[in-house]
Every structure is written in structure tokens, then in C-alpha cells.
Amino acid sequence: MAEEAWVVPSIVDPDNEYRYLQIRGTVARVTEEGGAAHIDSLAKKYLGKDIYPWHNAKDTWTIFEIEPLATQTMG
């Protein structure tokens, strides 16, 4: 059986360093399939661009799906 990979991503409010969200969990799935399309969709949402403007042929886009076990917030 493969060892579980624990992750704890945190998102901090840039306007208030005491306001944040933290998710604790394990990596449920890792894939490169759909990674380039996903970064393009994020570019559309956050940059208003149809294609991620900093694509590089050497880049590999990997998606990590997290199985959340706990969350913590402040602020």
C-alpha cells in the first residue's frame, strides 16, 4: 500500500494577515491529465485571458486532489 501524503494548504487574505483558511488532508489523486486546460481556466477566471499567458513548453501542470480531513479559519 502506498504511503499517504499529507498536505496543509493555507490561503491568507492579502489585506489582513490574521485572516486565513487552512485545509488539512491527504492527497487522494495526482494527475497531469487536464492540467494545461485547468491552468487556462484559472487564467480566464482571474486574468481575463483565454490562455495562460506564461505557458512554457517545458512546464508540466499537475493536479493534486485533496481529501479534506479538517479546516481551520481565522478572521
VOPAGU-2260 file (C-alpha; in pm, 1 decimal, decimal comma):
REM VOPAGU-2260
SITE   aa  ch    i         X         Y         Z
SITE  MET   A    0       0,0       0,0       0,0
SITE  ALA   A    1     129,7     347,7     -88,1
SITE  GLU   A    2     204,6     586,6     194,1
SITE  GLU   A    3     -45,8     871,6     237,7
SITE  ALA   A    4      77,9    1217,6     150,4
SITE  TRP   A    5     -42,7    1481,4     396,0
SITE  VAL   A    6     -95,1    1837,9     277,6
SITE  VAL   A    7    -192,4    2157,5     455,1
SITE  PRO   A    8    -261,9    2435,6     204,6
SITE  SER   A    9    -325,7    2779,1     356,1
SITE  ILE   A   10    -479,3    3088,5     199,3
SITE  VAL   A   11    -403,0    3422,0     364,1
SITE  ASP   A   12    -600,8    3740,4     297,7
SITE  PRO   A   13    -350,0    3985,2     143,8
SITE  ASP   A   14    -527,2    4274,1     318,0
SITE  ASN   A   15    -531,2    4111,7     663,6
SITE  GLU   A   16    -257,1    3864,2     757,1
SITE  TYR   A   17    -463,4    3745,6    1055,6
SITE  ARG   A   18    -747,1    3625,6     827,4
SITE  TYR   A   19    -686,5    3287,3     668,4
SITE  LEU   A   20    -821,9    2948,9     568,5
SITE  GLN   A   21    -629,5    2626,0     621,0
SITE  ILE   A   22    -728,2    2280,8     493,3
SITE  ARG   A   23    -565,9    1965,9     632,2
SITE  GLY   A   24    -595,8    1646,6     437,3
SITE  THR   A   25    -439,0    1376,6     227,2
SITE  VAL   A   26    -366,3    1366,2    -142,7
SITE  ALA   A   27    -640,5    1147,7    -290,7
SITE  ARG   A   28    -528,8    1165,5    -654,8
SITE  VAL   A   29    -246,0    1309,7    -862,5
SITE  THR   A   30    -275,9    1356,2   -1238,4
SITE  GLU   A   31    -128,1    1558,7   -1520,6
SITE  GLU   A   32    -436,0    1489,2   -1733,5
SITE  GLY   A   33    -627,0    1812,1   -1783,0
SITE  GLY   A   34    -359,8    2020,0   -1608,9
SITE  ALA   A   35    -299,3    2258,3   -1901,0
SITE  ALA   A   36    -673,8    2308,9   -1952,3
SITE  HIS   A   37    -713,1    2375,9   -1579,8
SITE  ILE   A   38    -447,2    2648,8   -1573,2
SITE  ASP   A   39    -614,7    2804,1   -1879,0
SITE  SER   A   40    -948,9    2807,7   -1695,0
SITE  LEU   A   41    -784,0    2978,4   -1396,9
SITE  ALA   A   42    -627,5    3235,7   -1631,5
SITE  LYS   A   43    -973,8    3304,6   -1773,2
SITE  LYS   A   44   -1124,5    3345,7   -1427,7
SITE  TYR   A   45    -851,8    3555,1   -1264,2
SITE  LEU   A   46    -673,7    3725,9   -1554,8
SITE  GLY   A   47    -947,3    3752,7   -1818,1
SITE  LYS   A   48    -722,9    3559,0   -2061,9
SITE  ASP   A   49    -838,2    3255,0   -2262,1
SITE  ILE   A   50    -491,0    3100,1   -2242,2
SITE  TYR   A   51    -245,4    3118,6   -1951,4
SITE  PRO   A   52      -2,9    3385,3   -2075,3
SITE  TRP   A   53     313,1    3230,7   -1927,0
SITE  HIS   A   54     284,3    2882,3   -2083,0
SITE  ASN   A   55     621,2    2721,0   -2136,0
SITE  ALA   A   56     666,3    2402,2   -2339,7
SITE  LYS   A   57     888,3    2265,0   -2061,2
SITE  ASP   A   58     617,6    2307,5   -1795,0
SITE  THR   A   59     416,2    2017,7   -1659,6
SITE  TRP   A   60      83,7    2102,1   -1496,0
SITE  THR   A   61     -12,8    1863,2   -1219,8
SITE  ILE   A   62    -345,9    1849,5   -1037,0
SITE  PHE   A   63    -349,4    1729,2    -675,8
SITE  GLU   A   64    -693,9    1638,7    -544,6
SITE  ILE   A   65    -715,2    1669,9    -166,3
SITE  GLU   A   66    -938,2    1465,9      62,4
SITE  PRO   A   67   -1009,2    1721,8     336,1
SITE  LEU   A   68    -998,8    1596,4     695,3
SITE  ALA   A   69   -1017,5    1927,5     883,2
SITE  THR   A   70   -1036,8    2300,0     822,5
SITE  GLN   A   71    -937,9    2598,7    1029,1
SITE  THR   A   72   -1023,0    2963,9     978,0
SITE  MET   A   73    -944,8    3287,1    1149,1
SITE  GLY   A   74   -1074,5    3637,7    1093,0
